[in-house]
Amino acid sequence: THYGRVCPIETPEGPNIGLINSLSVYAQTNEYGFLETPYRRVVDGKVSDEIHYLSAIEEGNYVIAQANTNLADDGSFVDDLVTCRSKGESSLFSRDQVDYMDVSTQQVVSVGASLIPFLEHDDANRALMGANMQRQ
């Protein structure tokens, strides 16, 4: 998966569309050249400040909650069922089953795309044009 590793929005228009990609905001490469993205570790149902970088292969082995999930002051999940990703599928999981949580809602997109206000409400073509204008 490219989630949190390669920006799905920022790419040139014209003949090079899809050939040139941008890294997502928090993505990094490991010593083997694989792209990794950060996740907060969940220990005993509480989200810790411990950050782990996972490759796409490693990510498939875990249940990962979204960054906008409601948390109590102590870092535990408010709801009994949490929307998560596991093995590329999105579903509801018990809060006890969650292994990791996204670091930020912005970790999916590149720096240029993250500067577009209300990006989640934009048409895909408008977001593409906005991201390209940020690069100029």
Sine and cosine of phi, psi and omega as CSV:
sin_phi,cos_phi,sin_psi,cos_psi,sin_omega,cos_omega
0.00,0.00,0.48,-0.88,0.03,-1.00
-0.99,-0.16,0.04,1.00,-0.08,-1.00
-0.84,0.54,0.87,-0.49,0.02,-1.00
0.97,0.22,0.10,0.99,-0.02,-1.00
-0.90,-0.44,-0.74,0.67,0.01,-1.00
-0.84,-0.55,0.73,-0.68,-0.03,-1.00
-0.92,0.38,0.80,-0.61,0.01,-1.00
-0.98,0.18,-0.12,0.99,-0.10,-1.00
-0.96,-0.27,-0.75,0.66,-0.16,-0.99
-0.99,0.16,0.94,-0.33,0.07,-1.00
-0.41,-0.91,0.50,-0.87,-0.03,-1.00
-0.92,0.39,0.45,-0.89,0.11,-0.99
-1.00,0.05,0.34,-0.94,0.04,-1.00
1.00,-0.08,-0.48,-0.88,-0.12,-0.99
-0.92,0.38,-0.36,0.93,-0.02,-1.00
-1.00,-0.05,0.19,0.98,-0.04,-1.00
-0.87,0.49,0.78,-0.62,0.00,-1.00
0.99,0.12,-0.22,0.97,-0.01,-1.00
-1.00,0.06,-0.50,0.87,0.02,-1.00
-0.93,-0.36,0.85,-0.53,-0.04,-1.00
-0.87,-0.50,0.35,-0.94,0.04,-1.00
-0.90,-0.43,0.57,-0.82,0.07,-1.00
-0.95,0.33,0.50,-0.87,0.11,-0.99
-0.95,0.32,0.23,-0.97,-0.15,-0.99
-0.81,0.59,-0.76,0.65,-0.11,-0.99
-0.98,-0.21,0.12,0.99,-0.06,-1.00
-0.94,0.35,0.51,-0.86,0.09,-1.00
-0.54,-0.84,0.26,-0.97,0.06,-1.00
-0.97,-0.24,0.57,-0.82,0.05,-1.00
-1.00,-0.02,-0.09,-1.00,-0.07,-1.00
-0.91,0.41,-0.29,0.96,0.02,-1.00
-0.99,-0.13,-0.02,1.00,0.02,-1.00
1.00,-0.01,0.10,0.99,0.04,-1.00
-0.99,0.10,0.59,-0.81,0.05,-1.00
-0.98,0.20,0.69,-0.73,0.03,-1.00
-0.80,-0.60,0.44,-0.90,0.05,-1.00
-0.76,-0.65,0.50,-0.86,-0.11,-0.99
-1.00,0.10,0.51,-0.86,0.08,-1.00
-0.64,-0.77,0.54,-0.84,0.09,-1.00
-1.00,0.05,0.73,-0.69,-0.03,-1.00
-0.96,0.26,0.67,-0.75,0.09,-1.00
-0.96,-0.29,0.86,-0.51,-0.03,-1.00
-0.85,-0.52,0.86,-0.52,0.00,-1.00
0.81,0.58,0.65,0.76,0.05,-1.00
0.98,0.20,0.12,0.99,0.02,-1.00
-0.86,-0.51,0.69,-0.72,-0.01,-1.00
-0.98,0.18,0.83,-0.55,0.00,-1.00
-0.99,-0.12,0.13,-0.99,0.06,-1.00
-1.00,0.03,0.03,1.00,0.01,-1.00
-0.95,0.30,0.82,-0.58,-0.05,-1.00
-0.97,-0.26,0.77,-0.63,0.11,-0.99
-0.87,-0.49,0.70,-0.71,0.11,-0.99
-1.00,-0.09,0.80,-0.60,-0.04,-1.00
-0.87,-0.49,0.63,-0.77,0.14,-0.99
-0.99,0.16,0.14,-0.99,-0.01,-1.00
-0.89,0.45,-0.57,0.82,0.01,-1.00
-0.93,0.37,-0.71,0.70,0.01,-1.00
-0.91,0.40,-0.61,0.79,-0.05,-1.00
-0.86,0.51,-0.54,0.84,-0.02,-1.00
-0.91,0.42,-0.28,0.96,-0.03,-1.00
-1.00,0.01,-0.05,1.00,-0.13,-0.99
-0.82,-0.57,0.30,-0.95,0.12,-0.99
-0.98,-0.18,0.85,-0.52,-0.14,-0.99
-0.86,-0.50,0.84,-0.55,0.01,-1.00
-0.99,0.10,0.40,-0.91,0.03,-1.00
-0.96,0.26,0.40,-0.92,-0.04,-1.00
-0.93,0.36,-0.42,0.91,-0.05,-1.00
-1.00,-0.06,0.30,0.95,0.05,-1.00
-0.93,0.37,0.66,-0.75,-0.01,-1.00
-0.93,0.36,0.78,-0.63,0.02,-1.00
-0.84,-0.54,0.54,-0.84,0.12,-0.99
-0.98,0.18,0.10,-0.99,-0.02,-1.00
-0.89,0.47,-0.48,0.88,0.00,-1.00
-1.00,0.06,0.05,1.00,0.03,-1.00
1.00,-0.02,0.04,1.00,0.03,-1.00
-1.00,0.07,0.38,-0.92,0.00,-1.00
-0.95,0.30,0.70,-0.72,0.00,-1.00
-0.96,0.28,-0.71,0.70,-0.06,-1.00
-1.00,0.05,0.49,-0.87,0.06,-1.00
-0.95,0.33,-0.60,0.80,0.04,-1.00
-0.95,-0.31,0.74,-0.67,-0.08,-1.00
-0.85,-0.53,0.70,-0.72,0.08,-1.00
-0.96,0.27,0.84,-0.54,-0.09,-1.00
-0.66,-0.75,0.21,-0.98,0.14,-0.99
-0.94,-0.35,0.64,-0.77,0.11,-0.99
-0.47,-0.88,0.82,-0.57,-0.01,-1.00
0.82,0.57,0.61,0.79,0.06,-1.00
0.99,0.13,-0.03,1.00,-0.01,-1.00
-0.92,-0.38,0.60,-0.80,0.05,-1.00
-0.99,-0.15,0.73,-0.68,-0.05,-1.00
-0.35,-0.94,0.10,-1.00,0.08,-1.00
-1.00,-0.03,0.72,-0.70,0.02,-1.00
-0.77,-0.63,0.44,-0.90,0.12,-0.99
-0.91,0.41,0.55,-0.83,-0.04,-1.00
-0.89,0.46,-0.36,0.93,0.04,-1.00
-0.97,0.24,-0.31,0.95,-0.03,-1.00
-1.00,0.04,-0.20,0.98,-0.10,-0.99
-0.96,0.27,0.75,-0.67,0.01,-1.00
-0.98,-0.20,-0.63,0.78,-0.05,-1.00
-0.64,-0.76,0.23,-0.97,0.05,-1.00
-0.67,-0.74,0.61,-0.79,0.06,-1.00
-0.84,0.55,0.55,-0.83,0.01,-1.00
-0.96,0.28,-0.67,0.74,-0.09,-1.00
-0.47,-0.88,0.43,-0.90,0.09,-1.00
-0.94,0.34,-0.32,0.95,-0.02,-1.00
-1.00,0.04,-0.04,1.00,-0.10,-0.99
-0.95,0.32,-0.14,0.99,-0.02,-1.00
-0.99,0.16,-0.51,0.86,-0.16,-0.99
-0.94,-0.33,0.20,-0.98,0.02,-1.00
-0.98,0.18,0.10,-0.99,0.00,-1.00
-0.88,0.48,-0.70,0.71,0.00,-1.00
-0.89,0.46,-0.68,0.73,0.00,-1.00
-0.94,0.33,-0.50,0.87,-0.01,-1.00
-0.95,0.32,-0.28,0.96,0.02,-1.00
-0.99,0.14,-0.13,0.99,0.00,-1.00
-0.98,0.18,0.86,-0.50,-0.01,-1.00
-0.93,0.36,0.62,-0.79,0.03,-1.00
0.81,0.59,0.68,0.73,-0.04,-1.00
-0.84,0.54,-0.60,0.80,-0.05,-1.00
-0.92,0.39,-0.26,0.97,0.00,-1.00
-0.97,-0.23,0.01,1.00,-0.05,-1.00
-1.00,0.06,0.47,-0.88,0.17,-0.98
-0.93,0.37,0.52,-0.85,-0.05,-1.00
-0.86,0.51,-0.65,0.76,0.01,-1.00
-0.91,0.41,-0.63,0.77,0.04,-1.00
-0.91,0.41,-0.64,0.77,0.03,-1.00
-0.90,0.43,-0.65,0.76,0.05,-1.00
-0.88,0.48,-0.72,0.69,0.01,-1.00
-0.90,0.43,-0.65,0.76,0.02,-1.00
-0.90,0.44,-0.66,0.75,0.02,-1.00
-0.91,0.41,-0.63,0.78,0.03,-1.00
-0.93,0.36,-0.56,0.83,0.05,-1.00
-0.93,0.36,-0.54,0.84,0.03,-1.00
-0.90,0.44,-0.50,0.87,-0.01,-1.00
-0.97,0.24,-0.39,0.92,-0.09,-1.00
-0.96,0.29,0.00,0.00,0.00,0.00
